[in-house]
Amino acid sequence: MNGSVCGVWVDDDGRVHLTVEDAAGRREERLDTFRPFAWLNDTPPEAHLVGLSLERLAGDGPYNRLVHADDRGAFERYASQARSSGIGFDAIRPFESQYLLQHRLRLYRELSFAQLRRLQLDIEVASPDGGFPDAERAEDRVLAIGLRFRGQPRLLLLEEATDAAEKRLLESLNQALAELDPDVIEGHNLFKFDLEYLRQRCRRHRVPCAWGRYGQKARFRSSRLKVAERWIDFVRCDLAGRAVIDTYLLVQLHDISTREMTSYGLKEAAIYFGVTPEDGADRTYIEGRQIQHVFAQDRVRFCAYLEDDLRETQGLADQLLPTYFEQTRTFPTLLQEATLRGATSKIDLLFLEEYYHGRQACPLPPEVKPFEGGYTRSFQEGVYRHVLHFDVASLYPSLLLHIGRNPRNDTLGVFIPLLRQLREYRLKYKLLARTAPQPEERAEAQARQASFKILINSFYGYLGFSGARFGDGELAAEVTRRGRELLQALIDEFAKHGCTLLEADTDGIYLSSDRYFDDPDALLAKVVPILPEGIELEFDGRYPAMFCYKAKNYALFDGEKIILRGSALRSRGTEPYLKKLTDEMIAYLLGAAKESPLALAEEYRQKLRRRALPVEALAKSESLSQNLEAYERFIAEGGKPRRASAEAALKLSPRPRMGDRVVYYISAINQGRGSDWQRARALSLFDPEAAPYDAEYYLAKLDDWLTRYGPYLGVKPEEPHGVQGELGF
């Protein structure tokens, strides 16, 4: 196809609508056709084949028939018949992925990330008395719709507090989107707030949500996303020919591997990613309850606040979206799907593309039995100096290529050749990221090599996933076995050269070495000869100090900033006053701060006794792990345990959804209610007279903190609290 596809949508009649950018940068709409298809495991009755064509496939897989429909209507009719007749029916969704796969097309193939038409969106609303917004309430209003397109803000403001003015404001959004024609609409908490709120207000004023291309309205449906061990419920919005990107979800997906973020709100995330300086310099802040007042009294300040929200949203997407953009250029998928689907479903698309064009029968996902994972061990506790980190580059993919065996049910032999090809792409862009002449080219190459790194590392995880069509638990177990043996060999070799081993985890080793701290390459040269061909060990960083707490939980100081690993040292569920103590302790132990946290601990003790410590310093924040309705049914049926966060959430209106964070404190014991769940109360409902916090409860937590961390600060277990100890390292 001439030009780069930057939008695709399959309508209800099966016609394909395309937005294509030509060599001159102009956008044009085109129409195409395609024949929807599915794999079957049996031959359907002749009467069911109206509007369909059937062909047998090569190979031994159970899905050995391929059916094509003349149009989408015939496809949907047969899909219903197949389900009722018991014939296995395996189809790719959405239809846009089918079209891309069928034609071996990719979105944005010839575009750079900088050429993507990106628009950021953020709304500000008014509610009675500045309380919690509710779009279904007549008195609520959309005050402003902030847009930012290619770095330039455009603020749509409510002219007056009337229904007619709000209707005009909503209509102006439709006009702006039609004029700017973005490929992507980005926002922070876009699904759970902005777009859903706009949808409700549009419904009230009978304004169509005409936000898509090709004259199409937005489509909404309930959805959920799994982020590590949590599920997040949200109302998904799909726009024909455009991608909707929620940076609130992207920051949580990013934090799966790092586990460093304590809040996913826009302001906190912008500081974490360096979009806004930590001191908030030149950033306008307005407290939530004051927004409508500032809108009325200080319009300049209000607009500056909204523009900063848009700038921070773009800044987050600048860092988090390129990986998914590159995935969209690699997989036959939509950009929005790339952000909301896991690696397994995306890798499946690559395999299915080859099996479709090779007319090869498809397997069922095999059963994957549990197997031993990677090597993990903590060798030391305490603070160590002159720390080096070495990492085996792409350990598991490298071992897979070294073994050279395809998964057992990959009859077409696609797995290893694909992995090798993707690794070659990664090495190519990794080189360009260092050597390309222009900064923009280097940045683009860096994004691509990072995306390919994530992708090739996902191939191993795919093997061991029980839902993976081409999974192979035995091969995955063989890879981890060899990985453990390799890491143990490296550990032994480092020890031979006088290094103190600190921490080892899967493919990386931390060690302390006074001798080699200033010359890690010399140590690397002594160790690499033991590695098998195709396996590369890399020096990955040096740190003046490291605090080893327990396995997979440690802190590093690189001379400028502290890096935390593991949930024990920075759990998002930790009360703020204890988190501050832990942060100060780590900084003190690593030599990044001079003040011991013991003085602060004693200050907290005295303030708690007088209830002078603000409740905000005590309130814990937790994500709801299930819907409150499901929790109520669970409790009604005698389920245990009761959960403090859920009990606090039940008292809120409107009720939070699964995945939302609930901030609560523990109130004083009252009328025999002694359990945490009985006394949990949302922070927004805090009443210092009727429901004060339980000072003794939080004093006991402070005692627990000192018991856990006091020995690292020189406090002996038998010493009274508040004694200033000395470091014992």
Disulfide bonds with the S-S distance in Angstrom:
none
